[in-house]
Structure formats: C-alpha cells, structure tokens
C-alpha cells in the first residue's frame, strides 16, 4: 500500500517529476544480456568504479549508450555478469544515468590485445563523502567500503583486478575541515583499496572535479588536493576536466563530457599502468 500511495503522489500530485523520470529512463535498456561463454580468467581485466554521483552516473542515456560490445562486461544488482549497457550503476535507481564505464571500456579495448575482455564493477554512490568510505559507513543503503570489498572479491573470481577508477569530492567541498583533510584522506583510502586488493602497485585513476561550480574556490581547493596526491605516486593517474561542461545543474557532467571523461580515464590508465 505504501508503494502504491507513493506512486500516486508522484504521478498525480507531482506530474512534472513523473515526466522527468520517464524522460530520464526512456532510453534505458529493456533487457539484460547475460554472458554465457565466459572468457578465461587470465583474459579478463577488472576495473572497480568508485566515488560519488559523477562516477555513479547522472548523464542522460542515449540509444548509442546501450549498444553492447562483447568485450565490455559488467554485473547487475544480482551479481550476474552481463554485457555492459548504460546505466551500469544500480544502487540509486531513481537517479541512475550515464556513467563513464562503457566509454572507458570501449576506449581501452582499442589499445589492448584482442583477447582481453574488460569487466567493470560499479560501486559508486551519489553524495558519499570520502570520510564515509574510509569509515565504512552505511550511506543510501550501501555500506560503502564493505560493498567495495565484496565486489572486488567477486570480481577476482572472473579476472585480474587491473585498476580503480575514482571520482569523488563534490560532497567534501561544503566543509573547510573536510577540504583541509582531503589530501590525507584520499591517500589513506587509496592505501586501503590497495590493501584489500593485495596489490600495492595497483593503478588508481582519479578525475578532477568540474570547473563549472558556483563554489569555485572550494572545488578548486579539492582539485589541488587531488593533484597533490597524484604527484606522490606514479601509479596514480590524474584526469583533467577543466574543459568539460555540466548538464545545467553546476554539479554533474553532461553526457558528452561523461563519454569524454571515460575515454580520458582509459588513456590515463594506459599511461600509468606498468604493463
């Protein structure tokens, strides 16, 4: 009854919200394609996507974003391995949109052997502060670090973890103490990620926050921390975003920028990866 009442409220009392949601999801794939013939484990490169909303995906999904490539795969909410179609993230179904995953995978396979398949593991949750990741807090019904660890262990059954794709920081811009602590916290979190992956040389690719915020000083302050961390380790790749644009909300990249961002993450991985 509660669900029906909620649907009534959204549909009849707030029709504009209902229409906005229909428009957001109109190009979402109607079916999943499960991977039946799985590649050999040594031929699967795994990447974990972590952070907040610009990694979780808020871009508008177009039909081209749902055309699968047999060399780019992911998981669904049941942990089934499926061919990647946007949106990849499933933790916030009422907000899900285009993320960098598919564009990252399709760019990467252009530069690696034809025998390799890319497995993308979504773990990002919108609005999550870096402290919540470090402290393994439950946020939007996801225990952030524990979920990351669980998904990493799941992925290891299918292939080798090759890197972490991280985009986060917008939620840390509202508090001066949080901004000041961001550099140390980011370094700590990277260490925690590598520890559970049992790989101190695991590449981590980090994107800057966008340049379109109305709170430029705070966003620039977080970016300066990200840049500082990237300079401490040759296996931390920095992805520039200053020329990218937002979707009109001064917070989230638009779809064109999200696709470019995914390609830049792939190219940066190729630059920093020891292999």
N, C-alpha and C positions, 0 to 999 in steps of 0.2 A: 504493500500500500504506500509506503514512504517513497519508493521509486516512482510509482505512478503519479503521486502527488507532485514530486519534483519535476517530472516531465510535463505535467500540466502547467506548473508555474512557468517553466522555461518557454513552453510552446505558446501559451495563451496570454500570459501576463507580460512576458518579455519576448515578443516575436522577433525583434531585431537580433537578440542574442542567438535565438534558434536559427535564424537565417545565416548569421555569421558562421555558426558552427557547420551548417550544411555546406556553405561555400568553402570553408577550410578543408573539409573532408571529401569534397566532390570527386577528386581525382585519386583518392586513396585506393589501393589495390583491392579488388573484390575477393581474391583468393590467394592463398599461400601455395608455393610450390616447394614441397619437401625434397631434400637431397636424398635420392635413392641409392646412387652409386657414389659412395664417399671416396675422395682421393686418399692415397696413402698418407699416413701421419707425417712422414718426412717432407711431403709436398704441400703442407698446409701452413701458411704463415698467419699467426693470430695477432690481432691488434685490439686492445681494450680502449673503448671510448669513455672518458670520464670527465666530470665537471658539472656545470650547471646548464642553463637553458640554451645558450648558443651552441653547446655540444649536444644537448638532448634534442634540439631541433625545433625551430619556430618558423622556418621558412614555408612559403606556400609550395605545396607539392604539385608539380605539373605532370602530365602523362609520361613525358620522357624520363621522369624520375622513377617510374615504376616498371620500366622495361628491364628484365633481369639479364645478368651476364653469368654464364655458368661458372666463371672463375671468381665470382664475388658472392660470398655467402654470409649468413648471419644466423641468429637464433630468434625464436619467438618467445612469447610470455611463458610457454610451457617448456622451454629449453630445447625444443625441436630445432634441428638445423634446417634452414630454408634458404632459398635463393633470395638475395637481397633486393628488396623493393622498398622505396621510401614510403612512410617514415619507418626508420629502424627501431627507434626507442618506443617502449610500450608502457613505461611507468606512469605517465601522466596522459591518459588517453584523451582527456578533454582539451589538452593544449598541444598535443603532438603535431610535429610538422617536419619539414625537410631539414635533415642534419648533414654533416659533412661526409658521412660514412660511404655512401655509394660513389660519390665523386672521388673520394680518396682511393677507394679500391680500384676503380676503373682507370685512374691515372697511374696507380702503382703497377698494375699488371702490364702496362706498356713498357716498363723498364726492367722487368724481372723475367726469368725463364718461363716459357710457355707451360711448363709442367707444374707451376706453382699456383695454388688457389689461395685467395685471401679470405680469412674468416674474421668478421667484425663483431665484436661483443659490446653491446650497449650497456652502460652503467650510469650514465649521467642523469642528474635530477635537477630540474629548474629551481632556482632560488637558493641552492645549497651553498652555505659559506664554507670556506676551507677548514675552519675550526671544527665544523660538524663532520667533515670527512676524517680528520685526524682523531677526533674523539669517538668515532663510530656511532654517531647519533642517529636516531630514527627520524627521518625527515620525509614528509609526504608519503608515509607508509613504507619507506625503504630505509633499512639500516645500512648506511652508505658504505662504510669500509667493509663490513661483513659481506654485503652483497657483491662488492667488487672482488673480494677474495673467493667467494663461492663461484662466481662466473669465471674467474681466472682458472680455478681448479677444473671446472667443467671444460673449459677450452683446451686445457692440457691433454684431455682425452683424445682430442682431434688433431692437434698440431703443436707447433712450437710458438711460444709467445715471443714475438719479434719487437713489439713496441707498445707504448702507451700514448694515446692522443688525449691531451688535456686542454680544456678551455674553461676558465673559471675566473672569477674575481669581481664581477659586477656587484655581487651582494656584499662584498667586503669594502666597498667604496664609501659607505654611509657612516663609518665609524673611524675616527682618527687612530685610535689604538689598534684597530684591526688592520688599517693600512700600514702602520708602523711595523706590525708583527708579520706582515705578509711574506716578506722575503724569507725569514726563518721558517715560517710555517710551510711555505712551498718546498723548501729544501728538505724539511722533515718529512713531508708527505711523499716526496719522490723516494726518499730512503725507505719509507715503509712499503711503498709499492714494490720496489726492487727486492726488498727482503722477502716478501711473500712469494715473489716470482723466483726467488733463489738465483738472482742474476744481478750483480752489482754493475754490470755493463749494459743493462737494458736501456735502449734508447727511449727518451721521453720527448715528445714534440709538444710545444706549448704555443698557443696563439695569443697575440696581444688582444686587449680589449679594443673595441672600435673607437674611432676618433670623433664620433658623431654625438656623444653625450652632452647634455646640458650642464653636467657636472664635470667639466673638462679637467679641472685641477685634480680632483680625486681619482678620476680614471687614469690620468697621466701618471699619478703617483703609483698606482698599482702597476702600470706598464713599466715604470722604472724599476720596480722590484722584480718583475718577471725578467726583464733584460739583464739585471744583475745576476740572477740565478743562472740564466743561460750561459753567462760568461765563466761560470765556475766549473763547467763540465762540458767537454767536447761532445758528449753523447746526449746533451740536452739541446734540442733544436728550437730556434725561435722563428715563429711565423709572423711576418709583418701584416698589419691590417689597415694601415693609415689611409689607403686609397679606397677602402671598401665602404659600402653605404648601408644604411639601416632600412627597415621596412616601413618607417614612418613613425616609430614609437621611441626613437632615440635610445633603444636598448638592444634590439635584436637585428642581426644582419638580414638583409633581404635575400631572396632565393638566388639571384645571380651571384651575390657576394658569398653565399654559403658554398656554392659549387666551386667558385674560385678558391675559397679557403680550403676545401677538401683537397684540391689539386696541389695547393701550396704545402699542405701537411705531407702529402706523398713525396713531393720533390725534396722537402727538407729532411724527411726520413732517409731518402736515398743519399743525401749529403752527409749525414752524421752516422749512418749505420756502418759498423766496422766490416760488414760482409757485403 
